[in-house]
C-alpha cells in the first residue's frame, strides 16, 4: 500500500510541476514542450483511473467494484491511454519535422496546428472506445463475476458474459491493428530522425539532437513495450503473476518513470521547475 501510495503521489506532483513549468515559463512555449505538458496532464488522470481503486483494494477485505464502476474505469483508463498513444505519435512527427525539415518547421507546426493536433488526439482517444464500452454494457453477466486482474480490463471482463463473446477475437484484432499502426508510425519517424542526426556535421549538434530525442524514444519504448506484451498476445496466455506484472508496468511504472525521463537530462525543464519550487532564490540571483 505505502510504496504504491508514494508512487501515485510522486506521479501527480511531478506531472503537475512539469505542466505548470511549461505553462508559466515563456522559454518553453513551443510545440515540443506544449505536447509534453499535455502528456503530463493526461498521465495524472491516466493513473487516477486505476491507482486509487488499487489502493482501496489493498486495505479492504472485500475487493469489489460495481459493474458501472468497472465500465467507467475501463473506459477512462483506455481512453486516456489511447489519447497518450495518439499524442506520442504527434510528438514523433513533431521531432521528425524539427530534425528533417528544420527550415519549414515554424511554418508547418504553427500554434493553431499544435492546438488542433492536441485536441484531435483527445477526441480520437475518447471516441474510439465508446461503441465497444456501450456494447459490453448490454452483455448479460451471470457469475462468478471475478476478474483476475489489478483493474477492470477488456480480456478478463469479456470472459464473464453468459452469452457467447466470440466477438473478443474481433476486439483483439482491432486493438492489435491500432497498436501496430501507431507503433509503426512512431518507429519509422524515430528511425528516420536517427539517420538524419547521424548525418549532422557537428558533433555538438548530433549530441544535442540525440539528447532531445532520447527522452521521447525512452517513453515510447516503455509505454508501447508493455502495451504490446499485454494486448498483442491473441491466444497466448500468461500466469496470473505475469499478467499482473505487465499490467503494473504500463499502468503504474511507466507513468512513474515518464516525468523523470522528461526532466532528467533537460536543463530547460529543470530550470523551469526550479523557478516554481524556489521562486525567491531565482529572483535574488537574477536581481544580482
Secondary structure, DSSP 8 states (H G I E B T S, - for coil): -HHHHHHHHHHHHHHHHHHHHHHH-GGG-SHHHHHHHHHHHHHHHHHHTTHHHHHHHHH-SS----HHHHHHHHHHHHHHHHHHHHHHHHHHHHHHHHHHSHHHHHHHS-HHHHHHHHHHHHHHHHHTTHHHHHHHHTS-B-S-----SSS--HHHHTTSBSS--TTHHHHHHHHHHHHHHHHHHHHHHHHHHHHHHHT-S-HHHHHHHHHHHHHHHHHHHHHHHHHHHHHS-TT----HHHHHHHHHIIIIIHHHHHHHHHHHS-HHHHHHHHHHHTHHHHHHHHH-
